[in-house]
Amino acid sequence: MKMENIIAQIEEQKNLPNLNLSIKEKTQAFTHKLFYTLFDKQTPVKDNLMELGMDFEVLAKLVCWEPGSPCQDIWQDYLQMLPGILEKLNLDAQAIAKNDPAANSVEEVYLSYPGFFAIATYRLSHEFYKFGLPLVPRLMTECAHSLTGTDINPGAKIGDSFFIDHATGVVIGETAIIEDNVKLYQGVTLGALTVNKGLKNVKRHPTIQKNVTIYANATILGGETVIGENSIIGGNVWLTKSVPRNSMVSHTPQISIKNNADK
């Protein structure tokens, strides 16, 4: 096949005029700059907020191609929310430092805990999601997903003092509700029972009430599934039905141990 034909066939199939991959790169840079602005002691807040405003203006022009989509005017409203978001994130960091015996300081949590970075990125993206800003909230959480292995949809509703330990493999769906003081361990999935485009505006993911702990690799599915407050969900549990408050749910595997010395 001649080079001219190859080029023509590729160009013919590039038929999405708004598919600009720089949106992803610019969102990642925006997310990291926002993180530094809020947490890094050496970063000047005033200067960075001005730069972020200009960065957001560029992003908004790239993603708001649909008529009626919210654009640049979101930024001033978002700025008003940043102190409150930071307050919530400080509570998250304190919850991790308080509950994890391996945490030597709150500074260590901010600097090295992938669960905290995933939570922080979620909280910063969630307000953009509520404004209806296209693409950017999802790309922000995908930035955290790629770095930490933790997939939190920006549409989820998460209360105060949230703790994800180890973080890798955690999945939290768009319509999940997580109340205050919840702890999750690695590999936990808060998902939907079925994947069906017709369920787009339906609650598909579970509700986790206050003071619940969910251990590694537990899977909890369904929009009507509620885990009652103060409950403990053990590792590897599979749940599609609600659990009353103060419950202990466990999975008992069949384990066989053989001593090779007995041969």
N, C-alpha and C positions, 0 to 999 in steps of 0.2 A: 504494500500500500504506500502510495506517495505521501510525503510529508504534508503536502497541501491538503490531502484528503483527511489525514489524521487530525490536523488542526481544525478543519471544518467540522468534523464529527464531534470533537470535544466541545467546540464553541457552540454547536447546535444544542447540545445537552446542558449547557450552562445557562438555564432558562429562568433562574431565580434572580431578578435584578437587585434584590435587597440582601442577598447572601454575601455579606462582607466579613471575611474572617478576622479582620482587624478589630471587629466588635469584641471578640473573645479576648484578644490580647490587651485591648484598652480596658476592658472590665477587670481583668486580672491585676493590671497595674493600679487601677483605681482602688481595688479592694485592699491591696497591700499598703497603699498610701494612707487609706482611711485607718487601717490597723495601727500604723506608725503614729498617726496624728493623735489617736486616742490613748496609746499606751507608752510610747517611747519617750522617756524623760528628756532626751536631747533634741527632739523634733519640735520646732516652733509651731504652736497650734494656729496662731493667726495666719502666718504665711501659708501653711499647708491647707487650711480651709479655703483660702483664696484660690490656691492652685486646684484644689478639688472641685471648686465651683466651675472653673474653666474646663476641667476634664469632663465634668458631668454634662456641661453644655455640648461638648463634642459628642459624647455618648448618646445624649438625648436626640440629637439630630440624626444619628445613625440608626437608632432603633424605633423611632416614632414615625414610621412611614405610613401607617394606617391613618385615615382621616379620623379626627377626634381623639387620637391617642394623647395621653398626658405627656408633656415634654419638660422644657426648661423650668417652668414655674414651680415644679415639684421641689427643687433644691432648697428654696428658702423655708418651706414648710418642714423639710427633712432636717435642716439645720436645727430647728427648734426642738427636735426630738433627740438629738445626739446626747445631751447631758443625761436624759432619762435612760437611754440605751446603755450608756457607759455605767450608770448606777446598777443596772441589772447585771451587766457583765462582771462588775466587781463582786457582786453577790455570788455569781457562778464560780468565779475563781476562789473565793473564800470557802465555798462549799466543797470544792475539790481539795483544797489544802487541808480542810478540817477532817474530811472523811478518808483521805488516802494516806496511810501511814508511811508510804514511800515519798510523799511530798515533803521536802525539807524547808520550803518557804513559798510564799505566795508568788514571789518573783519567778521561781522555778516553774510554777504553773503557767504563768503568762508566756514564758520563753520556750518551754519544751513540751507542754502537754497538747497532743493533737486533738484531744477531746475539747479542750478550751478553744483552740483556734476554730474548730468546726462550729461550736456554739456561738462564738463571737461573730463569725461570718454569717451564720443563720440570722442572728438578731439584727445585724446591720442590713441584711437583704430583706428581712420580713416587712419592714416599713415601706420599702420600695414596692414590694408585692402588694401591700394593702392600697397603695396609691394607684395600682394598675399599670405601673411602668412595665413595658414589654421587655422580655429577654434578659435584662440586666440582673434582676434578682436571681434567676435560675443560673446564670453564668457565674455569679458571685459564689453561690453554694457549690457549683461544680468545681470552682477553683479550690475550695476547701476539700471537696470530695477527692480530687486528684492528688492532693498533698497528704491527706490523712486517712483515706479509705472510709470516711464517714459521710453518708449521704442523707442530708437533712433537707427536705423540700422547703423552700422559703414560705410556703403557705401554711405549714404546721403552726399550731398555737402552743407555745411553751411558757410555763410559768417561771417563777423565781427560783434561784438556787438549784439549777439543773447541773447534774454531774454525770459525765460519761467517762468511764474508766477504760483505759487502753484504746478504746474508740474504733479500732479497725473492724470493718464489716458491719457497722451499725447502719440501719436503714430506717428512716422515719418519713412516712408518706405525707402527702399534701394536706389531707384533712384530719390528721392525727391531732389529738388534744392531750397535752401533758401538763398536769397541774404542778403546784409548788413542791420542792424538795424531793424530786424523783431522781433515782440513781439507776443508770443503765451500765451494763458491762458489754464487752466486745461481742460482736456477732448478733446482737439483738435486732430483730425485724419487727417494726410496727407497720404492717402492710394491709393490702386489700385482699378480699377473698377471691375476686375475679378481676380480670382486666377487660374492660368494656368501655368503649368511647362514649356510649350513652349514659355512663355514670359520672360524667365530668363534673356536674354540679351537685352531686350526691355525696354525703359523708361516707367514705369508703374505708377509713382507717380507725383504729381503736382509740378509746379515751383511757388515759392513765391518771387516776386520781392522786391526791396528795400522799406524800411519804411512802411511795411504792418503790421497792427495789426489784430489778429484773436482772437475773444473772445470765451468764454467757450463753449465746446461741439460742436463746428462747425466741420463739416466733409467735406473735400475737396478731391475729387477722380479723378484719371486719369492722364496718362502721358502727355496728350496734354492740360491739364487744366493749365492756367497761371493766377495768380492773379496779376494784374498790380500794379505798384509801387504807394505808398501813399494811398492805399485802406484800408478800414476798413470793416472787415467781422464780423457781429454780432453773438451773441450767438445762438446756435442750428441751424444755417444755414446748408443746405445740398447743395453742389455745385459739378456738374460734367461738367460744362462748364466754359470757361475763362471769366474773368472780366476785363474790361479796367481800365487803370490807374485812380487814384483819385475817385474811386467808393466807395459808401456806400451801403453795402448789409445787409439786415435785414430780420428776420423771425418774423412774427406777429402771435402769437398763439391766439386761441379763449379762452378767460378767462371769467368765470362766477363767480361773487361774490354775495353771499347771506348772509344777515344779519339775524342770528338766532333769534334776538330779535323781528323781525317782525312777528314771528309765532303767 
